[in-house]
Amino acid sequence: MATEKNDILSKLIENAAVMVLYLNHFGNILLCNKKSESVLGLNQSEVIGKHWMGVLFGNMNKIINKNMFKAVVDEAMTYKREKNFACLINQRLISWTINPVLDKNNQVEAVALFGQDITEINERESSIKNIDTSLKDIFSSIKEYALYVINLEGNITYLGMGLEIMLGWNKKDLIFKNAGILHNASAEYPDLEFILKQVHLFGRYETEAELITKTKEVLPVILTVNQFLDGEGKLTGYIFMAKDITERRKLEYQIFQSEKLAALGQLSAGMAHEINNPLFVISGRLEMLKDESFNQKVKDNLALIANQTDRIRELVDRILKFSRKSTPAQEMIDVNKAIEAVLSLIRYNKLPSSRIEIKQIRANNLPKIKGDLHQLQEVFLNILTNAYQSMPEGGVIKIITSNFQDSCVQIQIIDSGVGIPEHHLKNIFMPFFSTKNDGIGLGLSICHNIIKNHNGSIDLVSQVNQGTTFTIKLPFI
């Protein structure tokens, strides 16, 4: 019975009046029917195993349709829902339905494309109108890309929902305004004029760029620009597709910082050992001189030398601590209790605690984490000490613990202090960098290493005269 049903299903698909393409999750075609062969002008051996984009658009200069179709398929797979699209394939107007196929775990394992040939139903003008409507529908529905069209004068004539979501602008802010309002002028990236020249020459151009949000912030993107042609193939403008790469940039920067920290750690360890050798000699000679009979002035000078030697030794110990890749002790830790213990230590650091208000917002029943209690308390103490020192006239410190996505505990330490200038933020976790006149610049570097060794993350945001927020995430057991 099952075999008979499978045979019937195979015949229905093979002889269906619509194009049927069945893709695996890599986009390679596993099945196509006779209607697909007819429209494409290919036989099954030329289709099966090939990527669907190459099969549908390989011999056609339909870059816009190709990119739009890919964006629709990507969205159908991402949101696991049916999507529609219309485009010309071999001079035939095809109305497509994209259906993601889910496995038993509700994950996309394949995609079915059903294409209805509607060429004969529509007049040529109607077909062009339908294509234009389809493009507008796509612009309105796709959220992962900032999509917008400009005319030959450089003015924005259409924009999609994705741009509004990503950049915060709305249609009335941008329609018929020059596209330069969106593009950040920077020596690091090509300007809008250069981009349009490249598209005019080659039909398409892709580059990294920066777009400007409505709040004047800069957003890094991958920008793909294509010629926008009318039904007769005449250039009428340009279509822009921008994808936010903020997270990618952040990851790249974290990798870069980790590599720099590793290299500096090795250098610091070598320097510390070299400094220790003569330091031991100096300390040994000072101990011998203590037993000699000197006048008070000489004794005072020897005491000063001993004091400065101790300072050097303390600095060397901190350098070694920074460079040492120690494995944290594995113990069960209640983060709320660990922070409470640290707060009781503040009074021993001669900080202006009487002028500082501590506000705590603790999540109840937080799962415990596994790690080194003393190392983590050192991190909390260092950040809290910095917070106190940033508020010499007093202020407020908020400590918030929460469950982040059921995967880790999140600790936020927020102060209302003097803040950190933006140009310093990228170096704040680098060793020997300090915004304090008497700072060594190892505290936050050590904190960064400790959290990294606990498989966690530490980030901060800060504004001058507005305060600083440190966010630490540590994975649950």
N, C-alpha and C positions, 0 to 999 in steps of 0.2 A: 504493500500500500504506500509506504513512504517513498519507495523508488518511483512508483507511478506519479506521485505528487511532484517529485523533483523533476521528472521528465516533462510534466505539464508546465511547471514553472520555467524551466529552461527554454521551452518552445515559446512561451508567452514573451519572455524577455528578448529572445532572438528575433522574433517577428513583430515586436512592438512598433507602433507608428511613431514613437519618440526615440531620441537618442538615449542610450543607457551606457554610462561609464561607471565602473566600480573601482575605486582607488583604495590602496592601503594607506596607512597613516604617514607614509613617506611621500605620498602623492603619485606613486607608480600605478599604472592601469593594470588591473587584474582581469577585467572583463569588459568587452564591448559588443554591441549587437550589430545587426545588418544595417539598421538606419544610421548608426554612427559611421560605419564603413562608407555608406553612400554619401553622406554629407561631407565627410573628411576626404573622400577620394583615396582611402587607404584600405588595405586588407588587415585582418587581425594580426598577422605576423609582424606588421609594421607598427602596430599599436600596443599590443600586449607587452608589459614590462617597461614601457617608456613613461616618462613623466608627463602628466596631463597637460602642463603648460606648453611643453615642447610640441606635443601632438596637435593641440588646438591652435597655437599661435606661431609655430616654428617658422612658417614660410610667409608670414604676413606682418606688415608694418603697422601693427595695432598695439603699440606700447601702452597707451592709456587703458584700452580695454583689458589688456593683459594684467596690468598692475591692479586695476579695479577688481577684476575677477579674482585675483589672488587674495586681495584684501577681504572680499566677501567670503571666500572659502575659509580663510584664517579665522574670521569672526564666527562662522558657523561651527567650526571645530572648537574654538575657545569657549563659546557660550552654549554649545551642544544644542543648537536649535536650527530649524529650517530657515534658509535664506533664498532670495530670488535675485536673478540678474538677467540682463538681456544684452546681446552683442552680436556682431556680424562674424560668422565663420564661413570662409569660402563664399563670400557674397550672399550667404543665407542669414536671415535674421533669426536667431535662436533665443527663445525664452527658456532660461535655465532654472531648475529647482535644485538646491543643494541640501542634501539630507545627511547629517552625521550619523554613523552607525555605532551604537554603544555596546560594550561588552557587559558581562554580568556584574562588573565592578563599577558600572556607569562611566567608564572611560572610553574615549573615542578610539575605535580600532580600525575604522574605515569610513569612507565618504562615498555616497552614491550621487551621481550627477544625472539628472533627467532633463533632456533638451527637447523642447517643442519647436519645430520649424514653423514660424508664423509669417514667413516671407510673403506667401500668397494672400494672406488675410489683409495685409496692410499695403496701402499705396506707398510709393517711395517717400513722399513728404511725411506721411503718417509714421513710417518706420523711423525716419530721422527724429521726429518728435518724440516717439516712444523711447528711443535711445537716450535722448536728452533728459527725459523724465526719469529714466532708470538711473542715470548718472546723478541726478539731483536727489533721488531716493537714497542712493548709496551715500552721498555726501551727508545726508541728514541722519543716517543710521550708524555709520561707522564711528566708533568712539576712540579706537586705539591710535588713529592718525589725525593730525591736524590737516585738513584738506581745504584748499582754497584755489580759486581761479582768478587770474588777472588778465586784463585786455592788453593790447599792444601799447597803450599809453602807460601801462604800469599800475592801473587802478584795479582794485579788488572788485570783481563782479559777482562772485559767489563764494560762500564759505559753508563748511559743514559743522555739525554738532561737535565733532571731535575737537575742532579748533576752539570752540567756545568753552568746552570742558577743560582742555589742556592749558589754554592761555588766559581764560577769563574774559575775553572780549565777547561782545554780542554783535549781531548783524548791524544794528544801527550805528555802532561805533566805527565799523570798517567799510561798509558798502560804499563803493565809489571813492574811497580814500586811497592814496598811493600806498603800495605794498611796503614801501620803506618804513612805514610805521611799525611793522612787525619785525624788521630785520635789524639786528644789532650791528652797528658799524665797528669792526674790530680788525686790527692788523693781523690777527691770528687766522681769520677765516675770509674766504672770498666775499666781496660785497655783492649786492643784488645786481648791479650793472654787469659785473663779470659773469655771474651765473647765467643771466639771460643771453649774453653773447655766446656762451658755450652751448646752451640749448638751441639757439638759432643756427649754430654751425653743425651740431651733431645730432639734434633732435631730442637729446636727453642728457641730463647731467645729475650726478649724485655727489654729495659732499657733506661733511660735518659743518654745522652752522649753529648760530645762536638766535633764538627768537625772543621777542620781548613780550612779557605778559602785561595785562592791563595795569597791574600794580608796579610796573617798571622793573620787575625782576627779570633775570636772564635765564633762559631755558636751553640747555644743549640738546640738539636734535640731529638725526640723520635726515637730510633734505633731498628728496628726489623730485626733479622738475622735468616735465615733458611738454612738448609742443601740444597745443590744443587746436585741433583742425575741425573745420566744418564738414558738411556732407560731401563737398566737392574737393576735399583735401587741402583747402586754403587755410593758412595760419591765421587764427583769430585771437590767440592769446597763449597763456601758459598755465599749466595745472601743477600745483605744488602738493606734495605729500610729505609731512614731517612726522617723524617718530621720536618720542621722548627717550633720550639715552642717559637721563640723570642717574639711574641706578647702575648702569654700566660704567659710567664715569666714576661713580663712587667706589665700585668694586675695583676698577683699575687703579684708583688712587690708593686704596687700602693695600693692594698688592705691592704698589710702588713703595709705600711707606714701610711695609713689612720688610722688603728687600733692603731699604736704606737702614732700617733699625738693625737688621741682622749684620750688615757690613760694619756699622758703627759699633755694634756690640763686640765684634771680633777685634776691631781696632782699640776700643776702650779697654778690653781685657788685657791686650798686650801692653798698652801704656801703663795700666795700673800695676802690672807685675814689674815693669821696668822702674816705676817710681818707688815701689815697695822696697826694692833692694837697697838703694842709698838711704831710704828713710829708716830702715832698721839700723844701719850704721850710725846715723845721726842720733837716734834714740838711745842706742847703746852707749855712745860717748857721753851723752847728757847724763845718763844714769851714773857713769863713772865720775863725772865732774861734781855730782851732788856731794860726794864725800870729801871734796877738797875745801880748803879754807880760803874763802874769798870775801872781799868786802861786800857790803850790802848792794852796791850798784851793780857789781858783777853778777851777784845772785839774782837780782831783779831781771837782768838781761837774759840769764840762763832760763829763768822761769818763763819769760816771754817767748824764747825760742822753743821751749817745751810745749807751751800752749799752742803756738802756730804749727808745730809738728803734729800735735794731736788733731788739729783741724785738717791738716793734709791727710792724715791717716783716715779720718772720718770720710773725707771726700773720696779717697781711694776705695774704701769699703763700699760706698754707695755706687761707685763706678763698677766695681766687681759684681755688686748685687744686680745692677742693671744688665750687665753682659751675661750673667750666669743663667743658663736655661734649666731652671730647676723644675722638677715634677711636683706639682702641688700635692700635699697630703690629702688623702681621700677620707673625708669624714662627712657625716650628715650635718647639714647646716640649715638652721632656721634664719632666713635673711632678716626678718624683723627683729629677732633677738640680737643678732650680730650688730645691727645698726644701733640698737638701744645701748649696747655695751660700749660702742664707740662714743656715743654722746656723753657718757659719763667721764670719758677721758679728756674732753675738751678743756675742762677747767685746769688741767695740768699743763696746758700749752701757753699759758699767760695770754690768752686771747680775751677781747672785750665782750665776754659772754653776757654781761649784764645788759648790754645795749642791743643784743641780738634776740629776736623772737623765733623760736623753732615751731613750725607747724608740721605735724605728721598726718599723713593719710595712708593708713595701712590696709592692705587687702587681707581679709581674714582667710584662714584655712589655705594659705599658700603652700603648695607642695615644697618639700625640702630640696635643696640642691646638694651636690657632692663636690667637695673641694677642700681647700686649706683655709681654715677659719682665720688664722693670724694674717695671712697674705691678703685676704679680702677685707679684713678690718683695717689693714694698712691703706688699702685703696680708699675706703670710706673716710678714714681719718684725714688722708691727704686732701681729698676733694673738699671736705668740710672745713679744713684749716684754710684752704685757699678762699673759700666762701667768706669765712670770718674776716680774713685779711683784706678782702675786696670791699668791706663795709666798715671803714674806720669810724664812721659817724653813726653806726647802727643800721639795722635793717631787718629783713625777714628771710629766713631760709625755710623752704618747703621740702619735705622728704616724702616722696610718694612711692609706694610699692604696689605692684599690680601683676596679675596673671596675663602675660602677653601671648595670645593665640594658643593657649593651652600647651605651649612648648617651652616657655622659659619665664623666669621671674624678671620683671623690669623694675629697676630702681632709678628714680629721677631725683636729682638734688638740684634745687632751683634757688638761686640767690637774687637779691635785688641790688647787687653791688655795681661797681664801676664798669663792668663788662670788659670785653676784649676787642680791640680793633679788628676789623675784617681781614686786613692784610696779615695779621698774626695767626689767624685761625688754622691755616694749613700747616703751620710749624709747631702747633701747641704740644703735640706728643713727641716731638723730636728731642733727643737728648741734648743737654747743654743749651737749650733755648728757654729763656725766661723773660717774662715781662716785668719782673721785680728787679730793682737795682742791686739787691744783695742776694738774688736767687742763683742757685747752682744750675737749675734746669734739668734735674733728673727725676723729680717727684712724679710728674705725670707720665714720663717715659716708663718708669717702673710700674706705674698703675696700668699703663697700656699692656706691658708684657705680662703682668699678672692676670689680667682679664683674658688676654689671648691664650695663655696657658690653661685657663679654665674653659676654653672653647666658647668664650663669650664675646661680646662686642662692647665698645665704649665710644660714645660720640658726644659732641657738644654743639650747642648753638649759643651765640652771644651777640649782644648789641651794646655799644658804648652807652653808658649811663642808663641802661635798661636791665642789665643783669645777665646771668649765665645759667644755662641748664645743661647738666651732665646726664646722659641717659646710658645706663648699664643694663645689659641683658645677659643673664646666665641661665644655661639650659637646665631643665628639670632632670631628675634622675631617670 
